[in-house]
């Protein structure tokens, strides 16, 4: 009885695992992760079985693995590994690969037989050649016996030589056959054995023998996506054609072929994209401290020169493309109707989401204290209806690729300002007026006067609206007195020191703006950022 129990336990322990491969059917990609859905089919016997599911992600969050199975199958345990080794795994390879490997073994054995036979024939010839020295006087052979021996030698040597030639031909054919089989094995291996290292090991209990379908779901951090846009405008009187796109990257170890793709938003980046003037606070010259770094204007990020680009290079599609947008409480999801192939190569794959036509009001913006160029801004009202997410954008204006900008869709204002690039046809200079600037010493005080002329010229054939901003310094120190003496009718914000002008420039019109201010402070002090 004990012996029977031991044998039974041994049979259970020696039970072969059942191998199957999972196929990706859908993927929901987040900003820094992906939820992957796969299916696997396996034929199970009645009772307990160990299933090894191949072709899952190389790295996944094991705590997120969910296995869906029919009611007659109970999943007892699930383990993930990317280092599974089993003596039975070779037996579970593709039948085509196994057939080729078996054929290779047969040819290699046949080659060994040919080599052995060839060696035997060579030894026979070697032995015959060693014993061909005979003489009638010394050997005791008469002429008749000698002729008989020579005839035997001639026939035997000729037979061995012919056999060697036949064996050599046979060897050439076998070597060619072996090379063809190995080439076929390499092709089949690339087609059928290319799987990831990741495997799920399932322990299951099945009530009824038969074919069982499993649904597998888990999260891997080896995938991400980011919004990307193409902004096209033919003129400042035309709406903006926006191509809403996504760049999807995955390096999970498994290729996604013809998958149902869903893109879901994550935590947005709330950096601003247009220049912003911050309050300009004066201070005395003190030993360096990180806290005293000067405030700077934020610049519009527009890079690259104006070069003509083919529309297809920028991913512009003439036909309308729309994804199903689902707006939840905390995020936005895009359900893509068209199945996509996303290879596991770490490269960005472009996915078209939808085409939008955005009504826009155009105006120019300049902050010459930071950047002596005018930026074309497109104001988009009620932009929340478009479900935009923060991301980079290509700018194509009047058929020219201008560069890149950044869309900050999480700003709090009602109007979204899209920076469409720099316009060289609006000239801007900001120069210090030397005769109106200088330093005076008044008793214990030092008074410095600063005067600047801002000159703007519209070299375009049409009139333009220009929002101009500059600033004067502020001080939190009572010893530093600041007086704005000239502002050319600007709207003044005394809390930030920012001056704003809303200008209309006619074609070929030039306007000059002058600002002046005085700064008075103790003459034994030094202000290091004035």
Secondary structure as the mmCIF struct_conf table of DSSP 4:
data_model
#
loop_
_struct_conf.conf_type_id
_struct_conf.id
_struct_conf.beg_label_comp_id
_struct_conf.beg_label_asym_id
_struct_conf.beg_label_seq_id
_struct_conf.end_label_comp_id
_struct_conf.end_label_asym_id
_struct_conf.end_label_seq_id
HELX_RH_AL_P HELX_RH_AL_P1 UNK A 2 UNK A 13
TURN_TY1_P TURN_TY1_P1 UNK A 14 UNK A 14
HELX_LH_PP_P HELX_LH_PP_P1 UNK A 15 UNK A 17
STRN STRN1 UNK A 18 UNK A 21
STRN STRN2 UNK A 23 UNK A 29
BEND BEND1 UNK A 31 UNK A 32
STRN STRN3 UNK A 34 UNK A 44
BEND BEND2 UNK A 46 UNK A 46
STRN STRN4 UNK A 47 UNK A 56
BEND BEND3 UNK A 58 UNK A 59
HELX_RH_3T_P HELX_RH_3T_P1 UNK A 62 UNK A 64
STRN STRN5 UNK A 66 UNK A 68
TURN_TY1_P TURN_TY1_P2 UNK A 71 UNK A 72
STRN STRN6 UNK A 73 UNK A 81
BEND BEND4 UNK A 82 UNK A 82
TURN_TY1_P TURN_TY1_P3 UNK A 87 UNK A 88
HELX_RH_3T_P HELX_RH_3T_P2 UNK A 89 UNK A 92
BEND BEND5 UNK A 93 UNK A 93
HELX_RH_AL_P HELX_RH_AL_P2 UNK A 95 UNK A 130
TURN_TY1_P TURN_TY1_P4 UNK A 131 UNK A 131
HELX_RH_AL_P HELX_RH_AL_P3 UNK A 136 UNK A 139
HELX_RH_AL_P HELX_RH_AL_P4 UNK A 143 UNK A 188
HELX_RH_PI_P HELX_RH_PI_P1 UNK A 189 UNK A 193
BEND BEND6 UNK A 197 UNK A 197
STRN STRN7 UNK A 198 UNK A 206
BEND BEND7 UNK A 207 UNK A 208
STRN STRN8 UNK A 210 UNK A 220
BEND BEND8 UNK A 221 UNK A 222
STRN STRN9 UNK A 223 UNK A 233
BEND BEND9 UNK A 234 UNK A 235
TURN_TY1_P TURN_TY1_P5 UNK A 236 UNK A 237
BEND BEND10 UNK A 238 UNK A 238
STRN STRN10 UNK A 240 UNK A 250
BEND BEND11 UNK A 252 UNK A 254
STRN STRN11 UNK A 256 UNK A 264
BEND BEND12 UNK A 267 UNK A 267
HELX_LH_PP_P HELX_LH_PP_P2 UNK A 268 UNK A 269
BEND BEND13 UNK A 274 UNK A 274
HELX_LH_PP_P HELX_LH_PP_P3 UNK A 277 UNK A 279
STRN STRN12 UNK A 281 UNK A 281
STRN STRN13 UNK A 284 UNK A 284
BEND BEND14 UNK A 287 UNK A 287
HELX_RH_3T_P HELX_RH_3T_P3 UNK A 290 UNK A 292
HELX_LH_PP_P HELX_LH_PP_P4 UNK A 293 UNK A 295
HELX_LH_PP_P HELX_LH_PP_P5 UNK A 297 UNK A 300
STRN STRN14 UNK A 303 UNK A 303
BEND BEND15 UNK A 304 UNK A 304
STRN STRN15 UNK A 307 UNK A 308
TURN_TY1_P TURN_TY1_P6 UNK A 311 UNK A 315
BEND BEND16 UNK A 318 UNK A 319
STRN STRN16 UNK A 322 UNK A 322
STRN STRN17 UNK A 324 UNK A 327
BEND BEND17 UNK A 329 UNK A 330
STRN STRN18 UNK A 332 UNK A 335
BEND BEND18 UNK A 337 UNK A 338
STRN STRN19 UNK A 340 UNK A 342
BEND BEND19 UNK A 344 UNK A 346
STRN STRN20 UNK A 349 UNK A 358
STRN STRN21 UNK A 361 UNK A 367
TURN_TY1_P TURN_TY1_P7 UNK A 368 UNK A 370
STRN STRN22 UNK A 371 UNK A 381
BEND BEND20 UNK A 382 UNK A 382
HELX_RH_3T_P HELX_RH_3T_P4 UNK A 383 UNK A 386
BEND BEND21 UNK A 390 UNK A 390
STRN STRN23 UNK A 391 UNK A 397
TURN_TY1_P TURN_TY1_P8 UNK A 398 UNK A 399
STRN STRN24 UNK A 400 UNK A 407
TURN_TY1_P TURN_TY1_P9 UNK A 409 UNK A 410
BEND BEND22 UNK A 412 UNK A 414
STRN STRN25 UNK A 415 UNK A 423
TURN_TY1_P TURN_TY1_P10 UNK A 424 UNK A 425
STRN STRN26 UNK A 426 UNK A 432
HELX_RH_3T_P HELX_RH_3T_P5 UNK A 434 UNK A 436
STRN STRN27 UNK A 438 UNK A 442
TURN_TY1_P TURN_TY1_P11 UNK A 443 UNK A 444
STRN STRN28 UNK A 445 UNK A 458
BEND BEND23 UNK A 460 UNK A 462
STRN STRN29 UNK A 464 UNK A 471
STRN STRN30 UNK A 474 UNK A 474
BEND BEND24 UNK A 476 UNK A 477
TURN_TY1_P TURN_TY1_P12 UNK A 478 UNK A 479
STRN STRN31 UNK A 481 UNK A 486
TURN_TY1_P TURN_TY1_P13 UNK A 488 UNK A 489
STRN STRN32 UNK A 491 UNK A 493
TURN_TY1_P TURN_TY1_P14 UNK A 494 UNK A 497
STRN STRN33 UNK A 498 UNK A 505
TURN_TY1_P TURN_TY1_P15 UNK A 507 UNK A 508
STRN STRN34 UNK A 510 UNK A 522
TURN_TY1_P TURN_TY1_P16 UNK A 523 UNK A 524
STRN STRN35 UNK A 527 UNK A 527
TURN_TY1_P TURN_TY1_P17 UNK A 528 UNK A 529
#
